Amino acid sequence: MAKLQKSIDKRNALIKATIELVNNNGFHATPMSKIAKIANVSPATIYLYFENKQDLVNQTYIEVKAKYTKFAFQTYNKKMSVKDGFESIWKRIADFKLNECENAMFLAQCDNTPMIDEYSRKEGIKHLQPLLDLWERGKKEGVIKQVSNYILYAYAINPLSFLMIAQKRGDLQLNKTHLEEAFQSAWNSIKVYK
């Protein structure tokens, strides 16, 4: 059992080091030797868990995306109204992005660069299915605009990454009022006006 835990700890250290280095240096300036050094393991140890650097980054992305979406959907219930469901999910996403900044920044980098392979990107999208299903229900009910889910995501969720970076730089300290204003702006950007 201790050997298994040691193995899990090494793998987790590699994941954590990958996130830190990719966030600070980018994908291409993150050699395996540096990941191993930060994780405090030998470079050969990496290959016990991952095929290569691409596999390490892809698996890190999928794990962080799973953690992100598990957190995002924790308070969501399919029986909620579309607006209440969206508010529940949106506020949990905001909470994650603002309090799990390193993980959120890693996901933002992965989503905005070609460093993740297509298979891993599709796996990551699967984790968002409850939000996509909610939007489809909202479209059927005439509550959500009849536009691509990518457009809905761009207007309703992506601005949180901008706010996260602004807060991290010290340009803005988000409080409850700011978050409520941001949520209302997100909701107004995707809802159907009647």
N, C-alpha and C positions, 0 to 999 in steps of 0.2 A: 504493500500500500504506500509506503514512504517513497519507493522508487517511482511509482505511478505519479504521485504528487510532484516529485522533483521534475519529472518529464513535462507535466502540465505547466509547472512554474517556468521552465525553460522556454516552452512554446509561447507562453503569455509574455515573457520578457522580450522575445523576438518580435511579437506583434506590437508591443508597446514601443520598442526601439524603432520599428519601421514607421509607426505613426509620427513619432517625434522627429525623425530625420526627414521624412517626406514633407512634413509641415514646414520644417526650417530650411531645407535645402532643395526640395523638389525631388522628383523621381530619379532623374538622370544623375543627379549629384549625390546619390545615396548608394554607395557601394556596399556589397555584402559584408566586407571586412569591417566597415564602420558599424553596421547593424549588429554584427557579432560582438564588437567591442562594447557598444552601449548596453547590449543585453547581457554582457559578462559571460559569454560562452565562446567556445572556439569556433572559427569559421566553418569547420567541417560539421559541427552540430546542426547548423542551419539545414543541411541537406538530409538530416534524419527526419525533418518535419516538412520540408518544402523541396520541390524539384529544382527550382531556380528563383531568381529575384522576381520574375513575373508572377510565378505561382505564389510566392510570399505576399506580394502586394495584392493579388486577386483574392486570396483567402482572407487577408486582413480586411479588405473592403467588404467582403460578404459578412464576416463576423461583426464588424462595426455597424453595417447596415442592419443586420438582424437585431443588434442591441438597441439601435436607434428606433426601429419600428416597433419593437416590443414595448419600449418605453412610451412611444407616441400613442399606441392603441390601448394602453393599460386601462384607461377610464372610459373608453368608447364602448357603446352598446348599440347594436344594430337597430334596436327599437327606438332610439332617439330620433327626433326630427332631424332633417338634413342640416339645418342651421346649428342645432345643439350638438349634433355629432361632429360637424366641422369645427365648431368652437372647441370642443373637447380635444380633438386631434391637434388642431392648430396650436392651442396653448401648451400642450404637452411637447410638441415639436419645438416651440419657442423655449420652453424650459430646458429641453435637451441642448439646443444650440447655444444657449447662454450659460449653462452650467457644466456642460460636457464639451467645452470649447475645443479641446484638442481633437476629440473624435469627430466633432462636427466639421472642423476645418479640414480634416483628412477626407471626409466624405465630399466636401465641397471641391477640394482639389481633384479628387477622382472623377467627380461628375463633370468637371469643366476641362478635363484634359483627356487625351487618348491613352492614358497609361493602364486602363482597365480593359481586359479583353471582352469581347461581345458576350460570351457565355456568362461571365461574372456580372456584367452590367444587367443582363436579363434576370439573373438570379436576384440581384439587388432590387429590381423593379417588382418582382413577385412579392417581396416583403411589404410593398406599398398597397397591395391589393385591397385591403379594407377601405382605404381612402378613395381608390379608383372606383370601387363598388358604390361607395357613398355618393360620389359625383355622378355616376351613371343613374342612380336612383333619383338624385336631385334634378337631372336633366329630364327624366321621365315624368317627374312631378311638376316640371315647369318652374323649378326654384333656382336651378343652376343654368348658366348660359350654355347654349348648344355650340361649344367650341371644343377643340382638341384638349385632351387631358394635359398635354404638354404646356399648352397656353394657360390652363388653369393653374398648373404647378408654378409656371413662371411668374404669374401675377400674385398668387396667394401664398406660396411657400418660399420661393427664392428670395424675396426681400428680407426674410429672416437672416439669411447669410450676410447680407449687407449690414444689417443692424448688429449682428454678432461681431463682425470685423470692426465696426465703428466703436463698439463698446470695448473690445480688446485693445484698440489703439488709444483709448481714453478720450475719444471725441464726444462720447455720449454715455451717460449712465442711465440705463433703462430702468424706469420705475413702473409701478402698476398702471399709472395713467398712460405712459408711453405704450405699454403693451396692449392696453385696451384700445387705444387709438390705432395701433398697428393692426390689431385683429379686425376692428371695424373697417379699416381700409382694405384688408385682405378680403373680407366678406363682401364688401361693396364692389370689389373688382370682379367677382365671379357670380354674384347673384343676379337674377332676372328682376328688373324693375317693373313693377305693376302699377 
